[in-house]
Amino acid sequence: MSFKTVRDVLELSQEIHRSAANLYEQLREQTQRERVDMLLKFLSRHEEELAQTLTKVAEDVSERIMGEWHQTELTSVASILDGCKECHPDISVQELVNMALKVDDSLISLYRHMASEASTDEARQLFNNLVVLEENEKMKTARAALSTNDW
């Protein structure tokens, strides 16, 4: 474990969402399956929107909170997805959903940890709000996956 600021955690979260969006776009270029392509397009746009949301969140957080130090283990999309062993041109909808949910679960876990370790109510509230955001977005992903049968 190392010490990182709230700013570092928010920047990492933005990077994870952008990396996931890029990964989904790369997979889109390789797939020949229409449903998978549509889900990849949704996921890419979804992850980019989350990165933009985190940028806006960071702009609204006080400098005092952004500079607050926490002990945590930061990660990356590559480590979350274990080197992306599931990534291949013939990826199934289910494999893709599992991959997307794994990213969401990792960030939810990070935010919960940060909230539990926060030394101020403002930082705790920030991370609890991010947990709620990620959980809501996880549900959107699950709904989109279920609706692929309708596409």
C-alpha positions, 0 to 999 in steps of 0.5 A: 500500500502507498499513500495517494491524494484524493486527486490521485484517486480521481485521476486514476478513476478517470484513467481507468474509465478512459482506458476501458473506453479505448479497449472497447473501441479497439475490440469494436474494430476487431469484431464482426458480430453486430450485437457485440459491436453495439454493446461495445459502442454503448460501453465505450461511450458509457466509460467516456461519459463516466470519465467526463463526470469524474472530471466535473466532480473533481472540479467541484471538490475543495482543494483541501479535500483534493490534497487529502492523503489516504493509504490505498493500493491504486490499480489499472485497467490491465491489472483489473482485467488481469492482462485482458485475457478475455479480450479477443475478436470473438468475445461473447456478450457475456464475456464482455459484460463480465469484463465491464462489471469487473471494472465497475466492481473494482472501482466500487471497492476502491471508493468504499475503501476510501470512504471507510478510511476518510478522515473528514466527512466531506471526503467520506461523502465524496467517496460514498457518492462515487460508490452510488454513481458506480453502482447505478452505472453498473446497473445500466451496464447490466440492463444494456447487456440484457437488452442485447437480445432485443437488438 
